[in-house]
C-alpha cells in the first residue's frame, strides 16, 4: 500500500514539474496574477489521475489484494474471538446455574418441612 501511495505521489510531482515547465515555456497558459502555482497544482492533479489509472494498475491491484487479505484476516479473527467469548460466557453461566441449584438444594435441606 505504501508503495502505491509513494508512486502516486511521485507521479503527481512529476506531472507538476512537467506542467510547470510547459507553463514557463508559455506552451500552457499561466494562472491569473499570483495563482500560477495553484493552477499548475490543480492541472497536475487532473493530469496525473488518468496516468496513474493506466501506469500504476499492477501496483494498485497488488495493494487492493493486500488490503482485502487484511480485512478478511481481521474478520476471521473477530469471528473466532466472538466464538471464544460465547463459549466462555456459556461456561460461566453453566457454573453459576450449577452453584445456584446447589445453593437452593442445601437451603431446602436445612429448612423445616411444614405441611
Backbone bond lengths (Angstrom), bond angles and torsions (degrees), N, CA, C in turn:
res aa  C-N    CA-C-N  psi(-1)  N-CA   C-N-CA  omega(-1)  CA-C   N-CA-C  phi
1 X - - - 1.446 - - 1.532 109.95 -
2 X 1.331 115.54 -41.39 1.459 119.14 179.21 1.525 110.78 -63.40
3 X 1.323 115.32 -37.32 1.468 119.44 -179.36 1.525 110.86 -62.35
4 X 1.329 116.98 -45.28 1.465 120.31 179.20 1.527 110.43 -62.71
5 X 1.320 116.59 -43.66 1.465 120.18 -179.76 1.522 110.77 -62.18
6 X 1.321 116.53 -43.25 1.468 120.03 179.34 1.533 111.26 -64.97
7 X 1.325 116.18 -41.72 1.465 119.06 179.30 1.527 111.01 -67.31
8 X 1.311 116.66 -37.82 1.475 120.62 178.05 1.523 109.97 -64.12
9 X 1.331 116.21 -45.06 1.465 120.13 178.09 1.526 110.47 -62.50
10 X 1.337 116.73 -42.43 1.462 120.19 177.44 1.515 112.33 -60.34
11 X 1.325 116.79 -39.11 1.463 120.87 178.62 1.536 110.84 -65.22
12 X 1.331 116.33 -37.89 1.473 119.59 176.70 1.525 110.17 -64.92
13 X 1.335 116.98 -42.61 1.470 120.79 -179.70 1.528 110.59 -64.48
14 X 1.322 116.45 -43.31 1.470 119.71 178.77 1.531 109.85 -64.21
15 X 1.332 117.06 -42.88 1.472 120.23 177.48 1.521 110.77 -60.50
16 X 1.338 116.35 -41.52 1.460 120.50 178.32 1.525 110.35 -60.38
17 X 1.328 116.16 -46.07 1.460 119.90 -179.50 1.514 112.81 -62.89
18 X 1.322 116.80 -43.68 1.475 120.33 -179.68 1.526 110.07 -65.80
19 X 1.317 116.57 -45.60 1.473 119.46 -178.57 1.520 110.46 -66.97
20 X 1.329 117.64 -39.84 1.460 120.36 177.81 1.532 110.18 -60.89
21 X 1.344 115.92 -41.79 1.469 119.39 177.01 1.521 111.85 -62.62
22 X 1.334 116.87 -40.75 1.472 119.98 178.87 1.534 111.45 -66.91
23 X 1.322 116.39 -34.11 1.476 118.89 177.29 1.525 109.81 -70.38
24 X 1.329 116.58 -41.55 1.471 119.74 178.94 1.530 112.01 -65.19
25 X 1.330 117.37 -30.30 1.461 121.21 176.89 1.534 111.93 -84.46
26 X 1.326 116.48 2.63 1.466 124.38 179.59 1.522 112.52 62.66
27 X 1.319 116.47 28.03 1.467 120.44 174.22 1.530 108.96 -83.62
28 X 1.346 115.82 -37.94 1.471 121.82 173.46 1.518 108.23 -107.85
29 X 1.334 117.63 150.18 1.463 119.09 179.85 1.523 111.80 -69.57
30 X 1.324 115.47 147.01 1.463 121.45 177.64 1.528 109.04 -84.90
31 X 1.339 114.91 162.77 1.459 119.51 177.03 1.516 110.31 -72.57
32 X 1.315 116.48 169.84 1.459 121.44 179.56 1.516 110.52 -79.61
33 X 1.293 117.04 132.51 1.462 122.00 176.75 1.521 111.76 59.71
34 X 1.347 115.83 -121.78 1.463 120.86 -177.57 1.530 111.92 -97.83
35 X 1.311 118.75 15.09 1.459 121.59 -177.09 1.528 112.78 -89.88
36 X 1.314 117.37 15.92 1.453 120.52 -175.17 1.531 112.19 -59.70
37 X 1.345 118.25 -45.84 1.467 120.27 -179.20 1.524 111.63 -66.47
38 X 1.303 117.26 -36.47 1.463 120.61 176.63 1.534 109.56 -64.22
39 X 1.307 116.81 -44.26 1.466 121.69 178.33 1.528 110.45 -60.36
40 X 1.306 116.93 -47.22 1.460 121.27 -178.73 1.533 109.88 -65.52
41 X 1.333 117.83 -40.80 1.464 121.43 178.91 1.517 112.46 -63.02
42 X 1.322 116.78 -45.72 1.464 119.88 178.83 1.520 111.43 -64.81
43 X 1.304 116.22 -41.70 1.464 120.20 178.53 1.539 110.71 -65.12
44 X 1.328 116.79 -37.42 1.467 120.55 177.98 1.533 110.64 -64.63
45 X 1.334 117.80 -40.52 1.470 120.85 176.88 1.525 111.10 -62.83
46 X 1.318 115.53 -43.41 1.470 119.97 -178.81 1.533 111.09 -66.11
47 X 1.319 117.30 -40.91 1.464 120.91 -178.78 1.532 111.14 -73.17
48 X 1.330 117.63 -37.67 1.464 120.12 -175.08 1.532 112.35 -73.63
49 X 1.324 118.87 -24.15 1.473 120.68 -178.37 1.531 111.99 -60.66
50 X 1.344 119.64 -55.93 1.468 117.40 178.65 1.530 113.09 -67.85
51 X 1.336 116.96 -30.05 1.469 119.13 177.10 1.527 110.52 -64.03
52 X 1.334 116.75 -42.57 1.464 118.64 179.81 1.516 110.90 -68.85
53 X 1.316 117.25 -32.00 1.463 120.45 178.09 1.534 110.59 -60.53
54 X 1.326 116.04 -38.87 1.454 120.82 -178.18 1.536 111.42 -87.26
55 X 1.321 117.00 -49.45 1.467 120.81 -172.24 1.528 113.74 -75.62
56 X 1.310 118.01 -29.32 1.466 121.07 -175.24 1.524 112.97 -107.00
57 X 1.324 117.30 20.84 1.463 121.26 -176.90 1.526 112.53 -56.74
58 X 1.324 117.63 -48.82 1.460 120.88 -178.04 1.522 112.45 -63.47
59 X 1.314 116.33 -44.16 1.466 120.81 179.92 1.526 109.90 -65.54
60 X 1.324 116.78 -40.58 1.467 121.11 179.48 1.528 110.87 -63.88
61 X 1.332 117.19 -41.03 1.467 120.32 179.49 1.519 111.32 -66.59
62 X 1.333 117.94 -38.55 1.464 120.71 176.19 1.529 110.55 -64.28
63 X 1.341 116.76 -41.77 1.466 120.35 178.80 1.522 110.45 -64.41
64 X 1.320 116.98 -41.03 1.466 120.37 178.81 1.523 110.93 -64.70
65 X 1.324 117.25 -38.41 1.459 121.02 177.66 1.525 110.85 -64.96
66 X 1.317 116.52 -41.60 1.465 120.69 177.87 1.517 110.98 -61.77
67 X 1.320 116.93 -46.04 1.470 120.73 179.06 1.522 110.16 -63.09
68 X 1.318 116.81 -42.40 1.461 121.20 179.38 1.528 111.30 -61.16
69 X 1.328 117.19 -42.84 1.460 120.81 178.38 1.521 111.55 -64.35
70 X 1.322 117.35 -39.93 1.472 120.57 177.91 1.518 111.32 -63.86
71 X 1.315 116.28 -42.45 1.467 120.12 179.65 1.525 110.07 -63.84
72 X 1.313 117.00 -43.36 1.469 120.84 179.55 1.524 111.31 -64.26
73 X 1.330 116.68 -42.67 1.466 120.47 178.24 1.528 110.81 -63.25
74 X 1.323 117.22 -41.80 1.457 121.07 178.34 1.523 110.48 -64.49
75 X 1.323 117.24 -40.65 1.461 120.69 178.69 1.528 110.86 -63.07
76 X 1.346 116.64 -44.33 1.466 119.87 178.05 1.518 111.28 -62.20
77 X 1.328 117.62 -41.25 1.464 121.02 178.50 1.519 111.66 -63.71
78 X 1.328 116.50 -38.82 1.466 119.98 179.11 1.526 111.17 -66.98
79 X 1.324 116.79 -40.02 1.468 120.54 178.02 1.523 109.86 -64.70
80 X 1.330 116.97 -43.37 1.466 120.69 179.25 1.524 111.12 -64.18
81 X 1.319 116.29 -41.61 1.466 120.09 179.26 1.526 110.47 -65.35
82 X 1.320 117.04 -39.33 1.466 120.30 178.49 1.529 109.71 -65.05
83 X 1.333 117.41 -39.05 1.465 120.79 177.58 1.516 111.26 -64.01
84 X 1.331 116.94 -43.80 1.472 120.62 177.35 1.516 111.31 -62.82
85 X 1.312 115.89 -40.53 1.460 120.47 179.40 1.529 110.30 -64.75
86 X 1.328 117.23 -41.50 1.457 120.74 178.18 1.520 111.31 -63.22
87 X 1.335 116.94 -42.56 1.454 120.72 178.90 1.525 110.95 -62.49
88 X 1.333 116.81 -43.99 1.462 120.74 179.49 1.532 110.32 -64.19
89 X 1.326 117.00 -40.38 1.463 121.20 179.23 1.527 110.70 -65.27
90 X 1.340 116.99 -43.16 1.461 120.88 178.36 1.528 110.72 -62.64
91 X 1.338 116.98 -41.35 1.465 120.67 179.44 1.526 110.58 -65.07
92 X 1.310 117.67 -42.35 1.461 121.18 179.39 1.521 110.82 -64.84
93 X 1.318 117.35 -39.72 1.474 120.05 177.85 1.527 110.99 -66.54
94 X 1.332 117.37 -37.91 1.464 120.47 179.27 1.528 110.35 -65.02
95 X 1.326 117.12 -42.26 1.466 120.86 178.38 1.521 109.97 -64.34
96 X 1.319 117.34 -43.13 1.465 121.01 179.73 1.526 110.77 -64.14
97 X 1.318 117.18 -40.04 1.464 120.53 179.54 1.527 110.21 -67.26
98 X 1.330 117.05 -39.94 1.456 121.30 178.74 1.522 110.52 -63.87
99 X 1.330 116.31 -43.72 1.468 120.17 178.98 1.522 110.95 -64.97
100 X 1.332 116.82 -39.22 1.461 120.48 179.72 1.527 110.54 -65.61
101 X 1.330 117.64 -41.26 1.464 120.12 -179.80 1.526 110.13 -68.98
102 X 1.326 118.48 -36.68 1.459 121.83 177.14 1.529 110.20 -66.02
103 X 1.325 116.44 -41.86 1.458 121.76 178.85 1.531 110.38 -64.05
104 X 1.321 117.26 -42.35 1.464 121.17 178.83 1.517 111.06 -65.34
105 X 1.329 117.84 -39.61 1.465 121.82 -179.55 1.520 110.31 -66.63
106 X 1.339 117.85 -41.57 1.460 119.98 -179.44 1.518 110.64 -71.22
107 X 1.313 118.10 -31.10 1.459 121.49 177.98 1.527 109.35 -69.40
108 X 1.300 117.03 -39.70 1.461 120.31 179.78 1.527 111.34 -67.00
109 X 1.322 117.87 -35.01 1.472 120.81 -179.27 1.514 110.73 -67.91
110 X 1.307 118.32 -32.76 1.478 121.15 -176.95 1.517 112.39 -85.04
111 X 1.296 120.00 -12.61 1.467 122.15 -179.66 1.528 110.65 -80.93
112 X 1.329 116.44 145.81 1.454 118.59 174.92 1.517 109.43 -70.31
113 X 1.321 115.25 144.14 1.463 120.12 -178.34 1.516 108.49 -89.54
114 X 1.296 117.08 118.89 1.457 120.78 178.79 1.512 109.83 -114.32
115 X 1.329 114.18 148.51 1.437 117.76 -179.08 1.481 112.76 -110.00
